[in-house]
Amino acid sequence: MEAQSSIAIQYFHCSSMGTRFDFLTYGIDEELFNTFQQQIKQELERIEYKFSRFSPQSEISRINHIASSEEVITDEETFELINLCKAYYLKTSFLFDITVGKKTEIIGQSNAVDNLIQANSASQFDNALLGADKIITNAITTAIRFTNPSISIDLGGIGKGYALEKIKTICHQFLIPNAFISFGESSITTLGHHPYGNYWPVGIQHAFSAGHSIYTCKLNDSSMSTSGNSLNNKIKFGERGHIYHPKTGAFENTPKSVSVICQSAIEAEVLSTALFIANEDEREKILDQFSVNEALQINYDSFNNYTIINYNTKVNP
């Protein structure tokens, strides 16, 4: 059998959006790749600087600071992204909600159950005051206004997907046909295929057993996002969980994960979180609104045994 020829792999990584960013491609001119790499890093820095609510100089921080008292005229990119989030709020049965930033910050600082209850019941953080429909947008002036001071925009549930879509555009501009692009292995997008196969194999890791892959997804010009509670998140956030449910006003701490594969990195990220907290009726309504290649839920019991559920077909582990 003839030996397989060697393919030059090109790779870089950096820290971005609070996690590790990895980029892998192959067969690209080295000088071109170096130029491309710098442009990607600049774009990641630009997006994080502009859209992070934790950066006092960001456009989102400026909007959060002013929009409850007056209209804020913003740029077209920010205006379109916020309107996109408003559309996803409706399409996900109100489960994808970017207005809960202030509330999750308050609850996240509370360590006792009593404090959580108090924070949830406080009138200034009443759930009825929140919701992306409370963001008023003016298409003529690209202005944004909040209906009340309880609202604070947090783009954490869409930011990585948005960055991945921007990076895909840059890849097309540089005529890069094959690439694997990942934020911390939880938000992934791909172009083309693996150098030694017709797809990029991506393993879903056991949430409570390091290095144990329990399912392999096949990505080809598609994106994947995974949301869930895991051992790492348990160490970081404690028993309360870290995915906030805007309807119940609590964090979901069920030991499970949801992975979604579709063409859009933005929609994969939005859906993995929304489907994680959705009940059965909501899940069916949400999936009817989107084109999804695959959606998997993995449930864990107290012994770390797991069950894989395809939202269309049950699969034995």
FITOR-872203 format. One record per residue (C-alpha): x, y, z; residue number from 1. Coordinates in pm, 1 decimal, always signed. Example, Ala and Ser with C-alpha at 12.3 -4.5 7.8 and 13.67 -1.06 7.14 Angstrom:
% residues 2
+----------+----------+----------+-----+
!     east !    north !       up !   k !
+----------+----------+----------+-----+
!  +1230.0 !   -450.0 !   +780.0 !   1 !
!  +1367.0 !   -106.0 !   +714.0 !   2 !
+----------+----------+----------+-----+
This chain:
% residues 317
+----------+----------+----------+-----+
!     east !    north !       up !   k !
+----------+----------+----------+-----+
!     +0.0 !     +0.0 !     +0.0 !   1 !
!   +140.1 !   +339.8 !    -95.6 !   2 !
!   +223.0 !   +567.0 !   +199.4 !   3 !
!     +5.0 !   +873.6 !   +248.6 !   4 !
!   +185.9 !  +1194.9 !   +151.1 !   5 !
!   +258.4 !  +1443.6 !   +428.4 !   6 !
!    +45.7 !  +1758.9 !   +444.8 !   7 !
!   +180.7 !  +2077.2 !   +602.3 !   8 !
!    -43.2 !  +2168.7 !   +898.0 !   9 !
!    -63.8 !  +2533.1 !  +1000.2 !  10 !
!   -191.0 !  +2621.5 !  +1343.7 !  11 !
!   -203.9 !  +2901.3 !  +1597.7 !  12 !
!   -383.7 !  +2969.8 !  +1923.2 !  13 !
!   -441.5 !  +3265.3 !  +2151.9 !  14 !
!   -657.9 !  +3373.2 !  +2443.6 !  15 !
!   -984.2 !  +3546.0 !  +2353.0 !  16 !
!  -1326.8 !  +3603.3 !  +2508.8 !  17 !
!  -1224.7 !  +3438.1 !  +2831.5 !  18 !
!  -1114.0 !  +3111.5 !  +2674.9 !  19 !
!   -862.6 !  +2952.3 !  +2439.9 !  20 !
!   -899.7 !  +3014.4 !  +2067.6 !  21 !
!   -756.3 !  +2758.4 !  +1822.1 !  22 !
!   -721.5 !  +2779.0 !  +1445.5 !  23 !
!   -598.5 !  +2496.1 !  +1222.7 !  24 !
!   -564.7 !  +2475.7 !   +845.0 !  25 !
!   -328.9 !  +2318.4 !   +592.2 !  26 !
!   -165.8 !  +2369.8 !   +255.7 !  27 !
!   -152.2 !  +2751.9 !   +275.0 !  28 !
!   +141.0 !  +2968.6 !   +168.4 !  29 !
!   +336.8 !  +3046.7 !   +485.6 !  30 !
!   +363.6 !  +3421.1 !   +425.6 !  31 !
!     -7.8 !  +3440.3 !   +351.3 !  32 !
!    -85.0 !  +3241.6 !   +666.0 !  33 !
!   +121.0 !  +3477.8 !   +882.0 !  34 !
!    -68.4 !  +3777.3 !   +743.8 !  35 !
!   -397.8 !  +3595.5 !   +792.0 !  36 !
!   -309.6 !  +3503.2 !  +1150.8 !  37 !
!   -246.8 !  +3866.8 !  +1243.9 !  38 !
!   -575.2 !  +3975.2 !  +1088.8 !  39 !
!   -766.9 !  +3710.0 !  +1282.5 !  40 !
!   -611.4 !  +3818.2 !  +1613.0 !  41 !
!   -694.3 !  +4181.5 !  +1537.8 !  42 !
!  -1054.7 !  +4089.6 !  +1459.7 !  43 !
!  -1088.7 !  +3892.2 !  +1782.2 !  44 !
!   -953.2 !  +4186.4 !  +1980.9 !  45 !
!  -1186.7 !  +4425.7 !  +1801.3 !  46 !
!  -1496.9 !  +4216.6 !  +1869.4 !  47 !
!  -1412.9 !  +4159.1 !  +2235.5 !  48 !
!  -1327.6 !  +4524.9 !  +2294.4 !  49 !
!  -1647.5 !  +4640.1 !  +2126.7 !  50 !
!  -1904.7 !  +4395.5 !  +2260.4 !  51 !
!  -1791.6 !  +4285.0 !  +2607.5 !  52 !
!  -2008.0 !  +4427.2 !  +2883.2 !  53 !
!  -1714.7 !  +4379.7 !  +3119.0 !  54 !
!  -1504.4 !  +4635.8 !  +2932.4 !  55 !
!  -1589.6 !  +4990.3 !  +3051.3 !  56 !
!  -1488.6 !  +5130.0 !  +2710.4 !  57 !
!  -1702.6 !  +4892.7 !  +2501.9 !  58 !
!  -2000.2 !  +5000.2 !  +2295.5 !  59 !
!  -2220.7 !  +4763.0 !  +2495.3 !  60 !
!  -2110.3 !  +4922.8 !  +2824.5 !  61 !
!  -2191.4 !  +5266.1 !  +2682.3 !  62 !
!  -2537.7 !  +5150.0 !  +2579.4 !  63 !
!  -2597.6 !  +4981.9 !  +2915.9 !  64 !
!  -2498.6 !  +5299.4 !  +3097.9 !  65 !
!  -2719.7 !  +5540.2 !  +2904.1 !  66 !
!  -3004.4 !  +5361.2 !  +2723.7 !  67 !
!  -3247.4 !  +5346.3 !  +3016.6 !  68 !
!  -3253.9 !  +5725.8 !  +3036.6 !  69 !
!  -3218.0 !  +5830.7 !  +2672.9 !  70 !
!  -3176.4 !  +5703.0 !  +2318.3 !  71 !
!  -2826.2 !  +5590.4 !  +2231.5 !  72 !
!  -2719.8 !  +5626.1 !  +1869.5 !  73 !
!  -2487.6 !  +5341.2 !  +1784.5 !  74 !
!  -2310.5 !  +5210.3 !  +1474.0 !  75 !
!  -2471.7 !  +4985.7 !  +1216.1 !  76 !
!  -2287.2 !  +4668.2 !  +1322.3 !  77 !
!  -2397.3 !  +4696.8 !  +1684.6 !  78 !
!  -2750.9 !  +4792.6 !  +1586.0 !  79 !
!  -2784.6 !  +4491.9 !  +1353.3 !  80 !
!  -2643.7 !  +4250.3 !  +1612.0 !  81 !
!  -2885.8 !  +4368.0 !  +1880.6 !  82 !
!  -3177.2 !  +4341.1 !  +1637.7 !  83 !
!  -3062.3 !  +3989.1 !  +1550.5 !  84 !
!  -3068.6 !  +3902.7 !  +1921.5 !  85 !
!  -3421.4 !  +4041.0 !  +1944.8 !  86 !
!  -3526.1 !  +3811.6 !  +1660.3 !  87 !
!  -3368.3 !  +3508.6 !  +1830.8 !  88 !
!  -3551.0 !  +3601.5 !  +2151.8 !  89 !
!  -3879.7 !  +3547.7 !  +1968.4 !  90 !
!  -3766.4 !  +3238.3 !  +1776.7 !  91 !
!  -3647.1 !  +3062.7 !  +2095.0 !  92 !
!  -3972.2 !  +3108.7 !  +2288.8 !  93 !
!  -3806.9 !  +3392.6 !  +2488.5 !  94 !
!  -3529.0 !  +3166.7 !  +2621.5 !  95 !
!  -3241.6 !  +3346.3 !  +2447.9 !  96 !
!  -3247.1 !  +3678.9 !  +2629.5 !  97 !
!  -2960.7 !  +3930.9 !  +2621.1 !  98 !
!  -3125.3 !  +4166.7 !  +2872.5 !  99 !
!  -3049.3 !  +3968.9 !  +3189.7 ! 100 !
!  -2692.7 !  +4091.1 !  +3241.2 ! 101 !
!  -2766.1 !  +4296.6 !  +3552.3 ! 102 !
!  -2978.6 !  +4025.6 !  +3710.1 ! 103 !
!  -2728.2 !  +3744.9 !  +3654.5 ! 104 !
!  -2456.3 !  +3965.9 !  +3796.9 ! 105 !
!  -2655.4 !  +4025.9 !  +4115.4 ! 106 !
!  -2753.8 !  +3660.3 !  +4153.5 ! 107 !
!  -2403.2 !  +3543.4 !  +4067.4 ! 108 !
!  -2269.1 !  +3743.7 !  +4360.4 ! 109 !
!  -2515.5 !  +3576.2 !  +4599.7 ! 110 !
!  -2385.0 !  +3269.4 !  +4778.1 ! 111 !
!  -2682.4 !  +3182.1 !  +4995.8 ! 112 !
!  -3017.4 !  +3049.2 !  +4875.2 ! 113 !
!  -3194.3 !  +3320.4 !  +5076.6 ! 114 !
!  -2999.3 !  +3587.3 !  +4891.1 ! 115 !
!  -3092.1 !  +3429.4 !  +4559.4 ! 116 !
!  -3460.5 !  +3438.7 !  +4652.2 ! 117 !
!  -3432.0 !  +3800.3 !  +4763.3 ! 118 !
!  -3253.5 !  +3898.6 !  +4443.5 ! 119 !
!  -3516.2 !  +3721.3 !  +4233.5 ! 120 !
!  -3808.7 !  +3880.9 !  +4414.7 ! 121 !
!  -3669.2 !  +4233.9 !  +4430.5 ! 122 !
!  -3898.6 !  +4462.0 !  +4231.5 ! 123 !
!  -3612.8 !  +4627.2 !  +4040.5 ! 124 !
!  -3516.6 !  +4285.2 !  +3901.4 ! 125 !
!  -3868.4 !  +4158.9 !  +3835.6 ! 126 !
!  -3863.6 !  +3919.5 !  +3537.3 ! 127 !
!  -4154.9 !  +4111.5 !  +3388.3 ! 128 !
!  -3922.3 !  +4408.5 !  +3338.5 ! 129 !
!  -3675.2 !  +4202.8 !  +3138.4 ! 130 !
!  -3684.4 !  +4059.7 !  +2787.7 ! 131 !
!  -3534.8 !  +4160.7 !  +2454.1 ! 132 !
!  -3871.4 !  +4306.0 !  +2354.0 ! 133 !
!  -3797.1 !  +4580.0 !  +2609.8 ! 134 !
!  -3513.0 !  +4702.7 !  +2387.2 ! 135 !
!  -3654.3 !  +4968.8 !  +2155.3 ! 136 !
!  -3464.6 !  +5012.6 !  +1829.2 ! 137 !
!  -3497.5 !  +5293.7 !  +1574.8 ! 138 !
!  -3392.7 !  +5179.1 !  +1227.3 ! 139 !
!  -3380.0 !  +5534.4 !  +1089.9 ! 140 !
!  -3128.5 !  +5664.7 !  +1344.4 ! 141 !
!  -2976.6 !  +5327.6 !  +1456.2 ! 142 !
!  -3070.0 !  +5434.2 !  +1808.9 ! 143 !
!  -3133.7 !  +5202.2 !  +2104.1 ! 144 !
!  -3335.5 !  +5265.5 !  +2416.5 ! 145 !
!  -3432.5 !  +5050.4 !  +2718.0 ! 146 !
!  -3780.7 !  +5069.5 !  +2864.9 ! 147 !
!  -3650.5 !  +5047.5 !  +3222.1 ! 148 !
!  -3324.5 !  +5056.3 !  +3424.6 ! 149 !
!  -3333.6 !  +4683.3 !  +3508.7 ! 150 !
!  -3205.6 !  +4595.4 !  +3161.8 ! 151 !
!  -2838.2 !  +4531.8 !  +3092.0 ! 152 !
!  -2728.0 !  +4375.4 !  +2763.4 ! 153 !
!  -2498.7 !  +4073.9 !  +2782.2 ! 154 !
!  -2386.6 !  +3925.7 !  +2447.8 ! 155 !
!  -2204.6 !  +3632.3 !  +2608.9 ! 156 !
!  -2455.4 !  +3385.8 !  +2463.0 ! 157 !
!  -2384.6 !  +3489.0 !  +2104.3 ! 158 !
!  -2042.1 !  +3656.4 !  +2104.8 ! 159 !
!  -1828.2 !  +3354.1 !  +2020.7 ! 160 !
!  -2063.5 !  +3247.6 !  +1742.6 ! 161 !
!  -2055.6 !  +3599.5 !  +1601.7 ! 162 !
!  -1674.7 !  +3599.6 !  +1608.9 ! 163 !
!  -1662.8 !  +3261.9 !  +1434.8 ! 164 !
!  -1883.2 !  +3390.7 !  +1154.4 ! 165 !
!  -1656.4 !  +3693.9 !  +1110.1 ! 166 !
!  -1352.4 !  +3465.8 !  +1096.8 ! 167 !
!  -1518.3 !  +3246.9 !   +834.0 ! 168 !
!  -1562.1 !  +3559.2 !   +622.3 ! 169 !
!  -1192.0 !  +3639.7 !   +654.6 ! 170 !
!  -1107.6 !  +3281.3 !   +556.9 ! 171 !
!  -1309.2 !  +3324.2 !   +238.9 ! 172 !
!  -1130.5 !  +3652.6 !   +167.0 ! 173 !
!   -794.6 !  +3476.2 !   +198.8 ! 174 !
!   -921.8 !  +3183.1 !    -11.2 ! 175 !
!   -871.0 !  +2934.7 !   +273.5 ! 176 !
!  -1094.7 !  +2636.5 !   +188.2 ! 177 !
!  -1031.9 !  +2408.2 !   +488.1 ! 178 !
!  -1013.4 !  +2509.7 !   +853.1 ! 179 !
!  -1101.2 !  +2403.0 !  +1205.2 ! 180 !
!  -1179.3 !  +2698.0 !  +1435.3 ! 181 !
!  -1261.3 !  +2659.3 !  +1802.3 ! 182 !
!  -1333.1 !  +2857.1 !  +2118.4 ! 183 !
!  -1249.2 !  +2626.5 !  +2407.5 ! 184 !
!  -1395.2 !  +2328.0 !  +2219.7 ! 185 !
!  -1746.7 !  +2447.8 !  +2307.6 ! 186 !
!  -1802.5 !  +2678.6 !  +2009.2 ! 187 !
!  -1664.4 !  +2540.1 !  +1683.4 ! 188 !
!  -1694.1 !  +2612.6 !  +1314.3 ! 189 !
!  -1537.1 !  +2434.2 !  +1020.4 ! 190 !
!  -1461.2 !  +2493.0 !   +655.5 ! 191 !
!  -1413.0 !  +2204.7 !   +416.5 ! 192 !
!  -1265.0 !  +1890.5 !   +563.1 ! 193 !
!   -985.4 !  +1729.7 !   +762.0 ! 194 !
!   -658.0 !  +1676.4 !   +565.7 ! 195 !
!   -702.7 !  +1297.9 !   +584.6 ! 196 !
!  -1078.2 !  +1264.8 !   +559.7 ! 197 !
!  -1392.8 !  +1416.6 !   +415.0 ! 198 !
!  -1505.7 !  +1579.3 !   +742.7 ! 199 !
!  -1369.6 !  +1717.2 !  +1070.7 ! 200 !
!  -1434.9 !  +1466.6 !  +1354.7 ! 201 !
!  -1526.9 !  +1639.8 !  +1681.1 ! 202 !
!  -1571.8 !  +1442.1 !  +2000.3 ! 203 !
!  -1818.1 !  +1537.6 !  +2272.3 ! 204 !
!  -1634.1 !  +1487.5 !  +2597.5 ! 205 !
!  -1781.1 !  +1322.8 !  +2905.5 ! 206 !
!  -1877.0 !  +1618.3 !  +3125.6 ! 207 !
!  -1749.2 !  +1457.9 !  +3446.0 ! 208 !
!  -1465.9 !  +1233.8 !  +3324.7 ! 209 !
!  -1168.4 !  +1414.3 !  +3170.7 ! 210 !
!  -1040.4 !  +1286.0 !  +2837.0 ! 211 !
!  -1335.3 !  +1054.3 !  +2781.8 ! 212 !
!  -1505.3 !  +1119.3 !  +2446.0 ! 213 !
!  -1852.9 !   +964.8 !  +2426.5 ! 214 !
!  -1982.6 !  +1076.8 !  +2088.0 ! 215 !
!  -1820.1 !  +1188.1 !  +1761.8 ! 216 !
!  -1979.4 !  +1450.1 !  +1538.8 ! 217 !
!  -1885.3 !  +1491.0 !  +1173.3 ! 218 !
!  -1849.4 !  +1855.6 !  +1069.6 ! 219 !
!  -1812.4 !  +1971.6 !   +712.7 ! 220 !
!  -1874.7 !  +2341.0 !   +641.5 ! 221 !
!  -2081.6 !  +2341.1 !   +958.1 ! 222 !
!  -2072.3 !  +2466.4 !  +1316.2 ! 223 !
!  -2122.4 !  +2311.7 !  +1656.2 ! 224 !
!  -2189.5 !  +2450.8 !  +2002.3 ! 225 !
!  -2217.6 !  +2269.9 !  +2335.3 ! 226 !
!  -2377.2 !  +2410.2 !  +2650.5 ! 227 !
!  -2405.7 !  +2231.2 !  +2979.5 ! 228 !
!  -2299.5 !  +2165.7 !  +3332.7 ! 229 !
!  -1967.3 !  +1987.9 !  +3374.2 ! 230 !
!  -1704.3 !  +1914.4 !  +3635.8 ! 231 !
!  -1506.1 !  +2223.8 !  +3533.1 ! 232 !
!  -1812.5 !  +2444.7 !  +3557.7 ! 233 !
!  -1902.6 !  +2289.5 !  +3893.2 ! 234 !
!  -1558.3 !  +2381.6 !  +4024.0 ! 235 !
!  -1588.0 !  +2733.9 !  +3884.7 ! 236 !
!  -1951.4 !  +2815.3 !  +3964.5 ! 237 !
!  -2039.4 !  +2571.3 !  +4242.9 ! 238 !
!  -2357.1 !  +2366.3 !  +4269.0 ! 239 !
!  -2588.1 !  +2638.1 !  +4135.9 ! 240 !
!  -2487.7 !  +2593.1 !  +3770.2 ! 241 !
!  -2399.7 !  +2872.7 !  +3529.1 ! 242 !
!  -2675.8 !  +2876.2 !  +3264.2 ! 243 !
!  -2948.5 !  +3120.6 !  +3359.2 ! 244 !
!  -3315.3 !  +3053.6 !  +3286.0 ! 245 !
!  -3485.4 !  +3388.3 !  +3212.5 ! 246 !
!  -3834.7 !  +3253.3 !  +3280.7 ! 247 !
!  -3770.4 !  +3090.7 !  +3619.1 ! 248 !
!  -3509.4 !  +3341.1 !  +3736.0 ! 249 !
!  -3270.2 !  +3064.1 !  +3845.5 ! 250 !
!  -2957.6 !  +2893.5 !  +3719.3 ! 251 !
!  -3003.7 !  +2544.4 !  +3576.0 ! 252 !
!  -2789.7 !  +2290.2 !  +3763.3 ! 253 !
!  -2908.4 !  +1967.4 !  +3596.8 ! 254 !
!  -2609.9 !  +1742.8 !  +3509.1 ! 255 !
!  -2648.0 !  +1738.3 !  +3132.0 ! 256 !
!  -2522.4 !  +1896.6 !  +2810.7 ! 257 !
!  -2679.0 !  +1993.3 !  +2478.8 ! 258 !
!  -2484.1 !  +2002.3 !  +2151.5 ! 259 !
!  -2621.3 !  +2153.9 !  +1832.0 ! 260 !
!  -2479.7 !  +2124.3 !  +1480.9 ! 261 !
!  -2596.6 !  +2356.9 !  +1205.3 ! 262 !
!  -2445.1 !  +2575.9 !   +936.2 ! 263 !
!  -2444.4 !  +2901.3 !  +1132.8 ! 264 !
!  -2205.3 !  +2933.8 !  +1426.6 ! 265 !
!  -2429.8 !  +3204.5 !  +1569.3 ! 266 !
!  -2739.5 !  +2986.4 !  +1561.5 ! 267 !
!  -2553.5 !  +2684.8 !  +1700.6 ! 268 !
!  -2450.5 !  +2892.3 !  +2002.2 ! 269 !
!  -2793.9 !  +3045.2 !  +2053.3 ! 270 !
!  -2966.1 !  +2707.6 !  +2022.1 ! 271 !
!  -2737.7 !  +2506.4 !  +2249.9 ! 272 !
!  -2820.0 !  +2737.4 !  +2540.4 ! 273 !
!  -3189.5 !  +2778.9 !  +2459.7 ! 274 !
!  -3243.9 !  +2404.1 !  +2415.9 ! 275 !
!  -3055.5 !  +2330.9 !  +2737.7 ! 276 !
!  -3318.1 !  +2516.2 !  +2941.3 ! 277 !
!  -3622.1 !  +2444.1 !  +2719.7 ! 278 !
!  -3897.2 !  +2207.5 !  +2821.2 ! 279 !
!  -4029.2 !  +1953.3 !  +2570.2 ! 280 !
!  -4297.3 !  +2177.9 !  +2420.5 ! 281 !
!  -4058.2 !  +2471.5 !  +2391.9 ! 282 !
!  -3792.3 !  +2252.0 !  +2235.8 ! 283 !
!  -4024.6 !  +2135.5 !  +1958.2 ! 284 !
!  -4133.7 !  +2492.3 !  +1882.8 ! 285 !
!  -3773.6 !  +2614.6 !  +1875.7 ! 286 !
!  -3649.0 !  +2338.7 !  +1647.1 ! 287 !
!  -3933.0 !  +2417.0 !  +1405.4 ! 288 !
!  -3787.0 !  +2766.9 !  +1366.7 ! 289 !
!  -3435.2 !  +2659.3 !  +1266.0 ! 290 !
!  -3250.2 !  +2436.5 !  +1022.2 ! 291 !
!  -3049.3 !  +2198.5 !  +1242.8 ! 292 !
!  -2828.3 !  +1912.1 !  +1127.8 ! 293 !
!  -2813.5 !  +1741.2 !  +1465.8 ! 294 !
!  -2913.5 !  +1814.9 !  +1824.2 ! 295 !
!  -2802.9 !  +1590.6 !  +2109.1 ! 296 !
!  -2872.0 !  +1594.2 !  +2479.9 ! 297 !
!  -2652.1 !  +1394.1 !  +2716.6 ! 298 !
!  -2793.2 !  +1323.5 !  +3062.6 ! 299 !
!  -2576.3 !  +1208.7 !  +3355.3 ! 300 !
!  -2679.5 !  +1028.0 !  +3670.6 ! 301 !
!  -2519.8 !  +1043.5 !  +4015.6 ! 302 !
!  -2274.1 !   +769.1 !  +3914.7 ! 303 !
!  -2166.5 !   +962.3 !  +3601.3 ! 304 !
!  -2338.2 !   +711.6 !  +3375.2 ! 305 !
!  -2484.8 !   +883.4 !  +3072.8 ! 306 !
!  -2766.4 !   +857.1 !  +2822.2 ! 307 !
!  -2747.7 !  +1017.9 !  +2478.8 ! 308 !
!  -3074.7 !  +1148.2 !  +2340.0 ! 309 !
!  -3109.7 !  +1268.7 !  +1984.8 ! 310 !
!  -3404.1 !  +1505.9 !  +1972.3 ! 311 !
!  -3545.3 !  +1286.9 !  +1697.7 ! 312 !
!  -3407.7 !   +943.2 !  +1790.0 ! 313 !
!  -3283.8 !   +790.5 !  +2113.7 ! 314 !
!  -2933.4 !   +644.0 !  +2085.4 ! 315 !
!  -2782.6 !   +392.5 !  +2324.0 ! 316 !
!  -2439.9 !   +485.2 !  +2465.4 ! 317 !
+----------+----------+----------+-----+
